Amino acid sequence: MTKGYNKKSFKKFDLEKFAERLLKVKNEAKYIAKDIGKAYYVTFTTTSSFTEPCYIYIKDELLYIVTTVTHLSTNWYDLKKSSTARLPEKLENYGDVLIRLGKEFFGSTIYHYICLSKEQMQLLSDTKAEQRQREKEFQVELKRKQKADQAELKQKQREKKIELLLTVENHSKEILENKKIYLMLYNLFDKDLTNYFWDITIFNPYKDDLIAEILQIEKISKYRINEVARINIEKVMNKFINLLVGKKYTSIDLQGKLGLLVMVKALECISVDYYSKKFSDSYSGYFVELKKMNFQQCINTYFSIDLIDKNDSSNISLFTYFLIENKKINKQKNKDQFTYGFEKVKNQIDLMLKNNELDQYELQLLEIPNSKNDKITIDDVDLLNGNEFEQFICDLFKKMGYSVNQTKSTGDQGIDVIAAKRGQRIGIQTKCYSTSVSNKAIQEVVAGINHYKLSKGMVITNNFFTKSAIELGNSNGVVLWDRSILKEKIVEYY
């Protein structure tokens, strides 16, 4: 397998020429792998039983050996197992690769080793300082090149993403401009998708997932979409896409991930229209001067709504949709409007809740000790019977600025109290219980809303609600005040 030294094929170079070729090889080798270009000094036994030093380097995944020995008849495997060979660990993984001669030095003929004069070998003997400097230069250049490559890659990805988003924007506009498609998509949204997009932060991670899959890039959104929700959404949307394509409603290619991304973009517009209307139907009476109001005034008004759980993410999402629809949240360059809007609204609400908590704490500390006996507490409410609790709720809502009417005690159709304010008529069922309130109370209120033609329904208890009652209340838009909320209202108004 191996060739011995061939004097006829050996072509001598003067030292200057050799030094130039060697420098060229070293410089080329720097950029291939981390340990290429280094000199490894080992000793091995020759066929003449002499132990000689040699210079080893790696380039293009091949191992090269340079030595002064003129008669070397061995291969890499023999060299590795030699008892006198002391090889660096980084060279051990080269297996049975033969020792080769690089044609960079001696023309086109490939030998297993390079035989040099002692003067030529001296040129290979870098000092330790030179080796450290060369390694340092290599590391600096490697990091610079990696940084440049990453910057170039990111720029290309940005350009592709901009091009993709522009295409998606144009396709979604074209779809929504078709009145029949818009109507069908709106009805589809109302029928099958409202439970998923109630959370406004779902859009950004969903789009991010699709963009990453289309362009084969990393995801950037800090939010994540539930995988089960995504499967269900795509099942609905793919069916709708098949309808559009099959019935030739559009000539746009909506197949695959690109089609889903176009539909998600279209659903953003649908969701703003849909959920903004939902919020407006319930709370428009609080925003009669909406056109004149700025963002902060809208936040203050939201905070004044008595019947809303102000820190609930679903309510904040609805309110954000409402603000986007009415252009109270300005678009920010390179930011998703939905995620940015939600976070901006939530931050303001959190700040106001914190300030309100401090105000309540301050009032408690400033309270005159002798007046504490006059205060009503949640423990006092627990002692009331059903009729007394109903009367207490009437008094509470009067303090909150509502006009209040009690329904008849028998045959009340699930509504005990009707409270009215700012054009909103609220039907309230009161439950002074020693146990949790079940979903039966929610069912009764839902029936009572239709019977009395009310704007909204509520159930108020001094206890808590079962899980099924909470789920049913959320799906039917019924406001639930449990012990915690009632306690807050008592502290605020008594």
N, C-alpha and C positions, 0 to 999 in steps of 0.2 A: 504493500500500500504506500510505502514511503519512498521518496527519492533521495539519493545521496547528493553530495555536493558536486555540481557539474561545472568544471572550470571553464569550458567553452562558452557556456551561457552566462557566465559571470562577467558583468560589465562594470569596470571601475569608474567611480566619479571622483572628481577632486573634492576636497573638503568643503569648499564654498558652495559648490553645486549641491552636494549632499545636504548641507545645512539648510539650504533653501527648500529642498524637497521635504525634509523632515519637518520643518516649521509649518509648511503648508498642510501636511497630514495632521499634525497636532491641532492646528487651528480648525480644520474641518471636523476633527473628531470631537472637539469641545461640545458641539451642538447636537450630538446624537444621543448620548446617555450620560448619566451623572458621572460614572467613573471612567468614561472614555477619555483618553488623553493623559491619564496618570501613568507613571512609570512604576512597574512592579519588579522588584529585584529578587530573583530566586537563584538557587544553585542546583545543579543536577550533575550526575555522573555521565560522562561521555563514553563512547565505545573504547576509548584509550585509557579508561579508568582515571581521567583527570576531572577534578571538580572545578567548573568554570562559572563565573557570573553571567547573567543574561538580562536583557531588557525586554519586558513584555508589555504590550498595550492592546486595547480592544477597539475595533472600528467596524461598523456595518455588521455587528453581531459575529464577526470573525476575530479570532485571537492570533496576534502576530508576535513572533519572537525574534529578537535581534541578539547576536552573540559573536564572539571572536573565534569560536570553535569551527574548524574547517571540516571536520568529519563527525557529523551528528546524525545518527541513524536511530531515530525514535519517533513516537507519536505522542499525542497529548495524554492518552491513557497511560502509557508507560511512564511519562514524566510525572503524572499525578501519584502513581503508586511507588515511585522511587523513594527509597528511605532517606535520601539526601535532599529531596525536593521540599522546599518550604514555601508553599503557595498561599497567598492571601485567600481568606474565606470567600471573597466576592468572585474569585475565579473558579471555585469548586463546581458551580452549576453548569460549566461548559461541557460536561460529559465527555464523550469520545470524539469531540471535534479535533481534527488534525491541526498540528502547528503549521501555519501557512506563511508564505512569503508574499508581501504586498507588491503588486506590480507598479505601485507609485515610485519604487526605488529602482527596480531593475527590469524595465520594459514589460512585455506582455507575458513572459514565462512565469508561472506560479511555482514557487518552491515552498518547502516546509519551513525553512529558516533562512535568515539573512546572515551572511558571514561578512564581518566588517574588520577593518584594521583597528588597532588600539586607539589611533588618533580619532577615527570615526566614532568609536564607542565613547570617547571622552565627551563628544558633543551631546550625548544622550544623558550624561550624568548631571541632571539638574541638582542644584543645592536644595536643602530642605526649605530654605526661605523662598527660593524660586518656585518650588512645588506649592507651598502655601499660598503664594501670591497668585499663581495660576489657578488654583482651586477657588480662591476668593473672587477672582475676575470671572471665572466660569459661573459661580453662583449668582453674582450680580447680573451678568448677562442673561442667565437662565430666567431669573425673576423678571427682568425687563421684558424679555421676549414673551414670557407667559402672560404678563400684564397687558402687553400690546395685543397679544392674540385674544385675550378675554375681552378687551375693549372693542376690538374689531368684530368679534362674534356678537357682542351685545348690540353694537350699532346695526349689524345686519338683521338681528332679531327684531330690533325696534322698527326698522324700515319695513320688514315683512308684516309686523303687527299693525302698523299704521295703514298699510295697504289693505290688509284683511279687514280691519275695522271700517275703513271707508267703503269697501265692497258691501259689508254687512249693513251699514247705515243706509246705503242707496237701495239695497234689496228690500229692507224692512219698510222704508218709506213707500216704495212702489206697491208693496202688499197692502199697507194701511190706506193708501189712496183709493183702493178698490172698495167701494161701499159695501158690497156683498161679503167680501172677505172680512172686512172689519166687523160687520154684524155677526157673522158666524164665529169669529174669533172671540168676540166679547161674550157671546152666549156660551161658547165652550169654556171660557174662563170662569164664568158664573156657575156653570154646571159641574166642572171637574177639577178646577185648579185653584180655587180661592183659598183652600186650606193650606196650600203650599206657599203662596206668594204673599200671604198676610204679613210675613216677616220680610221687611224691605231689604234686609241684608243678604237675602238668598241670591239676588241677581249677580252681584259681583263675583262671588266664588264660583257660581255656575258658569258664567261667561269665561272666567279665568280657566276653569277646567277644560272647556271646549277649545279655547284658544291654544292652551298648552298641548292638547292632543292633536290639533290640526297642524301647528307649527313645530311640534316636538321640542318645546322649551319648558323651562321650569315655571311652576305656578307661583304667583306673587301675592295673592289675596290672603290675609290673615284669618278670614272666615272660612268655614268649610260647609259644604252642602251634605246633608244626610244621604247616604247611598240609596236607601230604600225610597226616599222621596224622589231622588233623581230618576230611578228606574220607573216609578209610577208616572212622573211628569213626561218622560220621553215616550212612554207607551201611548199616552194621550196625544202628544204632539206628532209622533210619527203617523198615527192614524189620520190626523188632520192634514198632514203633509201629503199623504197618499190621496186624500180627497181632492186637494188643490191640484195635484199633478194629474190624477186620473180624470178629473172633470175639466182639465185644461183651463183652470182659473188664472193661471200665470205661466209664463214661459221661463221663469227663473228656475235654475237648477237648485232644487232644495233637498237633494239626496245627501245622506251622510251627516257628518258633524257640522259641516258648513250650513246645511239646512236647519239643523237644530239651533245653531247660533243666531241665524236670521230670525227664527221664530221667537227666541228668548228676547232679542232686541225689540221685536214687535210687541211682545207681552209687557215690556216695560211701559210702553205708552198706554196699553190697555189697563194695566194695574193702577197707574196714576189716576186715570179717569174713573175706574171702578171704586177704588178704596177712598179716594177723595170725596166721592159722592156719599159713601157710607159714613164718613166722619161728618160731613156737612149735614146729612139727614138727622144725625143725633145732636149736633152741637152748634148748628149755624146761628141759633139765637144768641150765642155768646159773641159772635163775630159780625155783628150788624154793620160795623164800620171797617170791614176787612180791607177795602180798597185803600183806605187812608192809613192803615196800620203797617208798621215796619216789623222786622223779624222779632225784636225783643218785646214789642207790644203784643205780638201773637203768643209768645211764650208766657207772658204775664197773664193773658186771658185764659190760656190752656190751664194754667195753674189755679185759676179761680173756679174752674168747673168742679162742682161739688161731687158729682156722681161717678167720677172717673178715678181709677187707680193710676195716679200720675206717673208712677215709676214702672208700670207694667210695659214690657217691651212691645207687646202687640198694640197697645194704645199709642206708644211713641211712634211705632211704624205707621199707624193710620194717620197720626197727626203730621208726620213727615211727608207722606203722600199728599196730604191736604196743602201743606206749605209749598211743595214743589209745583203742584197744579196751579197755585195762585201766585207763583213766581216770588215767593218770600225767601227762597234759598238760592243764592247766585251760584252758577256753575263755576267750578274751579278747574284751571288747566291741569291736565294729567291726573285728575281725581275722579273717581266714580261718584256721580251726583247722589245716588241713593245711599251709598255707604257714608259719604262725607256728610250728607244731610242728616242721617240718623244719628251719627256721632255728635254733630254740632247741637242738635236738639237735646239729645240725652245729657250732654255735658251741662247745658244750661239748666235743665230740670234738676239734675243732681245738685247743682250749686244752689238752686232755690230751695230744694228740700233740706239741704244742710243748713242754710240760713234760717229757714222756718223752724227747724229743730232747735237751733240756738236761741231763737226768739222765745220759743215755748219754755226752754230751760231758764232763760233770763226771767220770764214772768213768774215762774215757780219760785225762784230765789228771792224775788222782790215782793212776794206775797206776804201779807200781814198774817202772822201766826194765828191770831184769834179768829180769822175768817175761814180757816180750814174746815171748820165744822159745817159751814154752809155749802161746801162743795159737794157735788154729786159725783160718785165714782161708779165704775163698772160693777163693783161689788154691790152697790145699792140697787143697780138695775137687775141683778140676779134675783133679788127678793120680790120683784114685781110679778103679778099674774099676767095672763094674756092681754086682758083689756087695758090694764095699767101700762103695759109695755107699748101697746098701740098708741095710747094717749101720749106717752113719753116721746115716741117717734114724731108724732104730730107737733109737739112743742119744739123738738129739735129742729125740724125743717122750717118752722116759723122763724126760729132764731137765725137760720141760714138764708132767710129772705124769700121763702116760698109762701104762696097762699095754699092753704091746706083744707081738704075736705075728707071726712071719713065716710066710707060706704056703709050700707046697712049691715048689721051684724050677722044676719042670716042671708044666704044666697048672694054672697058678695062676688061670686065668679072669680075667686082667687086673688082679689085686690082688696086690701084693708084701708089704704090711704091713697088719695090722689093729690100729688103736690105739683103746683104749676109755677113756672118762672121763665121769663124771656121767651115765651111762646112754646115752651116745652111742657108737656103734661106727663108726669111720671107716676106709674102705678106701683104701689109698694105693698108687699106682703110682709107682715111682721111675725117673727117666730121667737118667742121667749122660751127656749128649750134648755133642758139639762143634758141633752144628748145632741149629736151632730144632726144637721138638717139634710134630709135625703132629696133625691131629684124630683120627688112628687111635688114639692113646693115650686120648683122651677116650671114644671109642666102646667101647674095651675096659673102661674103668672103669665106664661105665654098665651094661654087661653084668654086671660083677662085683658091683655093688651088689645086683642082684636075686638073683644066685646065692648070695651070702653073707648076704643079708638085712641089709644095712648101713643105717645112718642117713644116711650121706653118703659121697661119693667125692672123692678128691684125686689130683692129679698134681703131683709135685714134680720140678723139674729145676734143674741148675746153669746152664742156658742160658735161652732164652726160648721163647715159643709163637708159632706162626703166627697170622695174623689169623683164619683159618677155625677153628683150634683154640680160640681165645678165644671166638668167637661160639658154637661148639657147647658149650663149657663153660658159658657164661652161660645158654644156653637149657635146659640139663639140670641146672643147679644143682651142677655139679662145681667144686670149689675148685681154683684153679690157683696154685701157688707157683713163680714164676720166679726168676731169679738175684737180682733186687733184694730180694725178700721173704726168700729163703733167707739172703742176706747179713745182713739185719737180725736174723734169728733166731740166726745164728752169733754176732754181736756181743752179743746179749742173753744167750745161755746158755753161751757158752764164754769 
